[in-house]
Amino acid sequence: MISISPQEISPVQLQGYLQSAVGPRPIAFASTIDEAGNPNLSPFSFFNVFSSNPPILIFSPARRVRDNTIKHTLINCKTTREVVINVVNYAIVQQASLSSTEYADGVNEFLKSGLTMLPSDEVGPFRVAESPVQFECKVNDIISLGSEGGAGNLIICEVVKLHIDERILDKNGNIDQHQIDLVSRMGGSWYSRANQGLFEIPKPLATLGIGVDEIPLFVKESPVFDGNDLGMLGNVESLPTLEEIDIFVKENIQVKGVLSSADEMKVHHKAKEYLLKQDALSAWKVLLAKRV
C-alpha cells in the first residue's frame, strides 16, 4: 500500500484520487440565472442531502484546478440566492454531461444540451423538464473552503418546493428506485447506473461540442433517437468533412447497403448502432452521407 500526504502530489492528481475513491456520487444538475435573468445549467457531483427537516441539500462548485477560476453557478448563487437542483437519471445523462462543456459566458446550456426550460413556482431559475425530480431551492449560506484551485464552495440550499414525475412512483406513492433509474459519478469519465453498473461518457471539458441546437431537424425529429443519442451527437467538436464521409462509406460495405435504401429510418437505425458503441463520429458520417 502506498501512503501519500496531500502536499506531496499535484492538485490534479489529488483530485483524481479523491474522485476515483469516493463514489458513486449523486449528481446535482444545478439550474441558476444571473442578475439579468440569463439561464445557466451545469452538473456537480460533490452533492448530497443533509437534512429533511428543514430539507437541506448541499452541493459544491469547486474552483477550477487548472486556472483557479470560479464557475457561473457559484456566481449566480451568490447574486440571486436561488437554485433549482434537478435529479439526473439515465435518460438524460448524456445531455447533462454535454451541459458541463465550458461554453462562453451567455451561452444557454439548456439549448446546447437540448433540454427544456420549465418555469419554477417559487424561484427564478428554470427547472429541467426532463428530470424526474426537481428541487426549487433558496440558498441559505455559501461556505468557501479555500482560495486555491480545487477548493470547494459549499452551497447550502433549502428546498422550498419539489416536483416529482408521477411515472416514477409506485402504487403507494413512493419513488420506485427502478423507475427513477438514477445515475452517479465515479472517477475519470466513469458513471454508475444504479440498477445496472458502470458505463463511460467521454469528458466534454477538453473540447467544445457543437451542441444539440446545431443538430439538423431531420435528426432531432427522428423517432429513432432519444435524448442521450442527441447528447452524444451534440458532443462532437465538428462535423465530419465530405472527404471523411466518402472514405468511411467506401470502407463499410454494410453502410453502403443501408444508404442505397429509400427508407431513411434504416439509415437512422444504422447510425443508432454506432451511438450504442459510443462512436458519435461514425454515426454522423452515416447520417450525413445521403445529405452531402
C-alpha angles and dihedrals in degrees: 000000000000121000121210135187110213091233091059096066136050121270089245092055092045091050090051092053093047095048093044095048101039108062172198089018123191117237126239107205096200122201118192140159130218124233090274092054097254111150126237128187129188139151124236126187097193089089145115147142114269106175139016099195100064093018104236129180122183128197131169126217100197124211109261110266095213099056107001094242123143129236129251090242091062092046092049094047090052091049103042102020089220136105140162115220111204123194116240117221129176094269092067103026096108091050091047089052091049090053089062090068112120097248119175121271110281096028111128108232090195089066094041093051095041094238126141124249110225119188116244124228102220106020138043103241118090124248123233102248092204094055113101094219127028126187119202106206144186115213109240098180144348117213119194113214097193147332102244130086111287095028114137130229112210109217106197108204130189115209111233096172136004131199124204127191107236090220092073094053125098125223090277094054095254124129110267107222092210093051096046088053096196125200129203139192126256129175125309112348095337127119133181126224107211096225100034114026140237128003134162134234118185110242111253094203096094094054137036109240117216090236132229089273089068095053112108117253093242087066099038092049095046114116088218097070127068130194094276090053091051090047091056093045090049092051095070114106093222139355119261117267124246089254093052091049092049093050092047093052093046091052096048115066094183091054090051090055093050092048091054090062120098089218106094091192088068088058090050093049090051090052088049089057089060092047090054086058090051090248103133095162093059089046089055091050090055093046095048099040094088093039100057 
